[in-house]
Amino acid sequence: MPAVRVRSVRVCDNAPGGSTHSVSTDHATTVAHADEHADDAHGHDDGGHDEPALGPVDIPAWAAAIGGILIGVVVAFCFVLATKPV
């Protein structure tokens, strides 16, 4: 029995203003693309892509977040006290 190769193509429909293109789920295409990267034909370095450096910690934003959480805990505690049977 001859081997049957099934290829499915889906259309990727982006948000308004975006592009529409076909997305292939063909295994052979994926393997061929992986093989292209295996021999370093594209000139990639061994370390992969550079990661962006993290910036400084935003102290006011973190303080506001922690303060908001604490205020939420106080409000929840007040609800518990207000609904407690007498």
GUFIVEX-9530 format. One record per atom (N, C-alpha, C, O): x, y, z. Coordinates in steps of 0.2 Angstrom, whole numbers, plus 5000, padded with zeros to 4 digits. Atoms other than C-alpha are relative to their C-alpha. Layout:
REM GUFIVEX-9530
XYZ;...
//
This chain:
REM GUFIVEX-9530
500449945000;500050005000;500550065000;500950075004;499649945000;500850174995;499850045006;499350055009;500149954994;501150305009;499650064997;499750084992;500449945002;499850445009;500250055004;500350055011;499849944996;500450615014;499450055001;499250074996;500549954999;499150725022;500250065002;500750075006;499849934999;499350905022;499450045002;498950054997;500649964998;498151025031;500250075000;500850095002;499849925000;498151215028;499450035003;498850035001;500549954997;497251335039;500150074998;500750094997;499949935002;496951515036;500050045007;499650035011;499949964994;497551635050;499750064999;500050104995;500449945000;496351775052;500250055006;499950045011;499849964994;497151915062;499450065001;499050064997;500549954998;496252065070;500050054994;500450054989;500149955005;495652205058;500750044999;501050065004;499449975001;497152285050;500649964999;501149984997;499550055000;498152125051;500049974993;499649984989;499950035006;498752015037;499649935001;499549905006;500350075000;497951845032;500549964996;500649984990;499650045004;499051705027;499949935002;499649915007;500150074999;499051515026;500549975005;501149995005;499650034995;499751415041;500049934998;499549894998;499950075002;500451245036;500149965006;500549985010;499950044995;500351105048;500349934998;500349885001;499750065003;501350985037;500649985004;501050035005;499550024996;502550885047;500750004996;501250024999;499450005004;503850875032;500350075000;500950085000;499849935001;503851065031;500450025007;500950065007;499749994994;504251075050;500649975001;501150005004;499350045000;505650945049;500550044996;501050054998;499649975005;506351035034;500350075003;500950095003;499849934997;506351205044;500549995006;500950035007;499550014994;507151125059;500749984997;501250005000;499450025003;508451045048;500450074998;501050074998;499749945002;508851225041;500450035006;500950065005;499749984994;509251275059;500549965003;501049985007;499550044997;510251125063;500750014998;501250005001;499449995002;511651165052;500350075000;500850094997;499849934999;511751345057;500150044993;500550084993;499949975007;511451395039;499850085000;500050124996;500249934999;510651565045;500550045003;500450105004;499549964997;512151615054;499850025008;500050075010;500249984993;511351615072;500649985004;501049935003;499550014996;512451615086;499849945005;499249925005;500250064996;512551465098;499650025006;499249975009;500449984994;511751565113;499350024998;499050035003;500749985001;510151595104;499950084999;500450114998;500249935001;509351765104;500250045007;500150015012;499849964994;509951905116;499350015004;498850045001;500649984996;508651925130;500150085002;500650105004;499949934998;508252105134;500150015008;499949975012;499849994993;508952175151;499450025003;499050065001;500649984996;507752195165;500250075002;500850095004;499949944998;507552375170;500050015008;500049965011;500150004992;507552445188;499449995002;498949994999;500650014997;506252405200;499650065001;499950115003;500549944999;504752525200;499850005007;499249975008;500250004993;504652555219;499350035001;498950005004;500749984999;503052665218;499549954997;499049945001;500550055003;502152535207;499949945005;499449925006;500050054995;502652395219;499750025007;499349985010;500349984994;502152495234;499250014999;498949995004;500749995002;500452535226;499749935000;499149925003;500350065001;500152355222;500049965007;499449945009;500050034993;500652295240;499550045004;499150005008;500549964996;499552435248;499349984998;498949985002;500750025002;498052385237;499949935003;499349925004;500150074997;498252205243;499850005007;499449975009;500149994993;498352255261;499350035001;498950015006;500649974999;496852365259;499449954998;498949955002;500550055001;495852225251;500049955006;499449935007;500050044994;496352115266;499650035005;499250005009;500449964994;495652245278;499350004998;498949995003;500750005002;494052265268;499749935001;499149925003;500250064999;493852075268;499949985007;499449955009;500050014992;494152065287;499450045002;499050025007;500649964998;492852205289;499349974998;498849975002;500650045002;491552105279;499949945005;499349925006;500050064996;491951955290;499750025007;499249995010;500249974993;491652065306;499250024999;498950015004;500749975001;490052145298;499549945000;498949955001;500550055001;489251975294;500049955005;499649905004;499950044995;489751885309;499350005005;499150055006;500650004995;488251825320;500250035007;500750025009;499949964993;488051925336;499949955005;500049975011;
//
